[in-house]
């Protein structure tokens, strides 16, 4: 009887130990990615004929965590062509990537999200309403094929590096040039963030200049409000010598309730010696956002565009942006 008791106890201990070890193993898990951006808009005055319902963009994909810090992600981007004469919807692969996180180090490879303005976009927080400054005015691409690495040195400082093709996720690599970027993020006090970034996009073609980007951002975020300001400078836009563009964006939002907040933003875009005066502008937006449950947001807003070209008239429009995402 005593031997049987000892044997049973030994088997129980082995079972408990095996179960404890199993609980330490990270189980693989995944989640679907579904995001839909839409709006109804109407212009006023000179732009009164610009009105209607619009499905701006849809992201469909899946992210799967394999365990041991490894994860894979694939996302399709379904949107509209940049060619104004093309009314067909176009689907792109936005992300097809693998990431590995160990300690404070994160490595990513494949068709990855770039680091040039990702931080500012998340801080702005209303991507479905309006793109962040650099994305809106084509200072860089939001995703590209290549490699990135980031390391958190302390709670208040982290750095990142990236090397990609430089032509974005909508085009294949057609030149020998690459795009290199270095960034650093500082959080000296809770809620206050400083972001610095510099990058060189090689032209890869004889007779063309490398495009150089530099950006600085300051922002503060707490439960009640958010404020941010960024300055961006791009030398040799589209690989053309002395075709520089620069500008700034300031924005803020205030939380009115758990389900509602208001926001405002002002952008100012310049070009060196007015070479791009037909597209240089000041732009402003003011509006509100309402969360209808966990997955749906509705954001009415009013926008004003103030072109800098001689004789160009200001544009005014009202939007109701909608978002669905899981």
N, C-alpha and C positions, 0 to 999 in steps of 0.2 A: 504493500500500500504506500509506504514511504517513497519507494523508487518511482512508483507511478505518479505520485504527487510532484516529485522533483522533475520528472520528465515533462509533465504537463506545464509546470511553471517555466521550464526552459523553453518549451515551444511557444508559450505565451509571450515571453520576453523577445524571442526572435521575431514573432509576428508584429509586436509593437514597434520594434526597431525598424523592421522593413517598412511598416506603414509610415513611420516618422520620416524615413529617407524619401519615400514617395512624395510626401507633402512638400519636400524641398525642391522637387523637380518642377520647373515652370511649364505648365501645360500650354500647348499651342492654342492660340485663339485668334479669331479674325473679326473684322467688321466691314460692313458695306459702306461705300462712300456715295452718297446721292446729294447733289446740290443743284438747285435750279434757280436762276435769276430771271426775273421778268419785270415788265413795267407797263404802265399806260402813261403817255405823255402828250402834251399839247403845247405848241409854241404860241407866242403872242406877237402882234405887230408884223415885222418883216418875216418872221418864221411861223406865222399862224397856220400855214399849210402842212407843217411838220407835226403830225399827230397820229396816234394810233396805239394799238397794243403791240408789244414786242417781247419775244422770248430771246433774251440777250445771250444766255450761256447756260449749258448744263454740264456738270461733272458727274461721271458715272465710273465707279471703280471699286476696288477692294484692297484692304490692307490686312496682312496676316503676320502675326508675331510667332516666330518659330521657336522661341526660347533661347536661352543663353545670349540674350542681347541682340539676336538677329531678327530682322523683319523685312518683308517684301511688300511692295506697293505698286499697283497699276491703276491708272486713271485715264479715262477718255475725256477729251474736251470737245464738246459739240457747240459750235458757235457760227458766226457769220464771217464771210470773207472780207478782207480789207479792201478788196476791189469794189468800188461803188457800183459798178455795172453788173456785179455778180450777186444775184438774189438767192442763190442756193445755199443751204446749210452745209457746213464742212465739219468733218470729224477729224480730230488729231489725237495722237497719243501724248498726253500731258506729262505723265510720270510712268516710268517703267524702271524701278529702282530697288536696290537692296541696301539696307543700313545695318550697321553693327555698333552697338553701344556697350562700352565696357568702362566702368568707373566714370571718369569725367570726360572721356574721349568718345566722340561719335564720328564714324566714317560712313560715307554714302557714295554710291556709284550707280551709273546708268543714266537714264533720262531723269535728272534730279531737279528739284526746285533750287533756283539760284539764290545767292545771299545778298545781292546788290541792294534790293529794297524790300526784302521779305519782312524784316523787322519793322520798318515804317508802315508797311501795309497792315500788319497785325495790330500795331498800335493805333492806327487810324480806325480800324474796326468795322468799317462800313464798305467793304469791297464790293458787295452786291449792289450798292447804290452808285458808287463812283470809284474808279481805280485810284491808287495813290499817285503822287505827282510824277515820279519817274516812269511808271507804267503807262500813265495817261499820255505823256508827251514823248514816249519812245526813247528814253535814255538807256534802256536795257531790256532784257528778256526775263520773264518770270521763271522759265525753265529751260534747260539745255542739257546736252549730252556730255557727261564728264564725271569728275570726282570732286568731292568736298570733304573737309575735315574741320571739326570744331573741338575746342578743349576749354573746360571751365577751370581756371587756375584757382579761383576763390569765389566766395559768394558774390563778390562785387565786381569781378572782371572775368571776361571770357574772350577768346579770339577764334577766328575762323579763316580758312583759306579755300579757294576753289579754282579749278582749272577745267574749262569747258570749251566746246567748239567755237562759241561766240556768235552763232547764227540762229539761236533759239530752237524751240521745239517744233516749229511749223515748217522748217526748211532743212534739207539735207546739207551735209558739209560739202562745200564746193571750193573752198580755198584752203591754203596751208596754214592760215593763221589760227591762233588760239586766244582765248580770253582768260586772263589771270586776275584774281581778286583777293584782297586781304581786308579783313574787317576786325574791329574790336568793339566790345560792348561793355560799358561801365555802369554800375549801379552803386554810387557812393552812399546813398541813403535809400531806404525802402520807398519804392514807388517812383523814384527819379532815375531816368535812364539817359545815357549818352551813347550815341552810336557814330562811329567813324568808319568810312569805307573808301578804298581806292582800288582802281582796276585799269588794266590795259587790254584792249581788244585789238589784236594784230590784224592788219589788213590782209596780209598774205599775198598781196598783188603788187607788182612793180609800179611805181608812180603814185601809189596811194599812201596816205598817212595812217598811222595807228590811231584809233579812237581811245581817249583817256577819260575816265570818270572819277570824280571825287564827290563825296557826300558827307554832310554832317547833320546830326539830328539830336534834338533835346526834347524830352518829354516827361510829364509827370502824370501819374495815374493813381487814383484812390477810389474808394467806394462811391463817392458823390460826384466826382468830375474827372475829366481827362483833358489835358492840354498838350499840344505838340507843335514843334516848328522844325522845318528842315530846309537846308540850302544844298543845291545840286549844281554841278558844273560839268559840262561835257565838251572836251576839246576835239576838233576834227570830226564832227558828226558825219556819219555815213562814209568815213575814211577820206573826207575832203579837207584839204589844208585850210586852216583859219576859219572853218565853218563851226564856230563855237556856239553853244547854247548854255544858258544858265537861268536859274530862277529859284524861287522859294515857295513854300507852302506853310500856312499856319492853320491850325484847326483846334476845335474843342468840343466837348460834349458834357452835358449835365444830366444826371439821373434824377428823374422826377418821381418815379415809383418803381416797383419791382418789374413792371411790365412796360414802362415808358421812359424815354429819354429824348432830349433835344440835342442837335448838333449844328455846327457851322464850320465853314472852311473857306479860305481865300488863297488862290494861286496867282503867281505872277511869273510869266515866261518871257525871257528876252533872247535875242540873238546878237552876236557880235556884228557891229556895223549894220544892223538891221537886215542881214542877208536873208532871214526867214520871216520878214515882217508880215507876210500874208498869213502866217500861222501864229505869230506872237500875240499873246493876249493876257488879260487879267480875267479871272473867273471866280465866281462866288456861288456858294450853295448854303441854304439854311433849311432845316426841316426837323421832323420828329420821327421817332421809331416806336412801334408798338409790337410787343411780342404776344402773339396769339397762341399760347401754349408753348410747348417745348420745341417744336420744329418749324413754326411759321412766323415770319416777321413781315410787317407792312410799314412802309416809310414814305409818307407824303413829303414833298420838298419843292422848293422854288429855286431856280437857277438863273444866273445872269452871266453872260459872256460879253467881254469888252475888248474887241479887236483893236490892235495898235496901228493897223494900216490906215493911211489917210482916206477919209471918206467912208470907212466901214462903219456900219451901225451896230449898236449893241443888240444882243439877242436875249430874249426872255422866254422862259419855259417853266411849266409846272409838271411834276412827275409824281406818280405813285409807284414806288418800287416794291416788289414782293420777293420774298425768299423762302424757299423750302429746303431743308437739309437735315440729314441724319448722320 
